[in-house]
Amino acid sequence: MGGASLLCGSPSHIHRYIRLYLLVLRLLLLLLGFLDHSVEGYPHRSSSCGDT
């Protein structure tokens, strides 16, 4: 309850939190994508290297 009123009182803080939240979200998505690519890429790379 107190947090909501605090946010309503200062719009600048809202923008700051939103920007920070989006930045963290973007970093998480990048990290997840990187992990997915690395996990999927390793076996493909090893198999391609083994074939040649």
N, C-alpha and C positions, 0 to 999 in steps of 0.2 A: 504494500500500500504506500509506504513512505517513498519507495523508489520511484513509483509512478508519478507522484506529485513533484518529486525532485526533477525528474526528466521534463515534465511539463513546464517547470519554472525556467529551465535553461535550454533553449533549442540548440544552442551551439554545442552543448554536450551531447545531444542526440546525434547530431551529424558526426561528431567525433567517434561516438560508439558505433554508429552504422558503418563508418569508413573502416574502423578497426575490425568490425565483425566481417565485413566483406573481404578485407585483406586476409584475415585468418582463414575464411572459407576458401578463398582462391588458393592459398598455400596448401590447405588440406587436399583440395581437388588435384593440385599439381603433384603433391606427394603420393596420393592414391594412384594417379595415372602413371607416375614414374615407377611405382612398385609393381603395378599391373604389367607394364611394358617389360620391366626387368625380369619378372617372374616368367612371363611368356617368352621373352627373348632368349634367355639362357639356353633352354633345350633346343631352340631353333638354330642358334649359333653353333652349338656343339655338334648338332647333327649335320649342318652344312659344312662345318670344318672337317668332320669325319668322312663325309662323302668325297670331298675333293682330294 
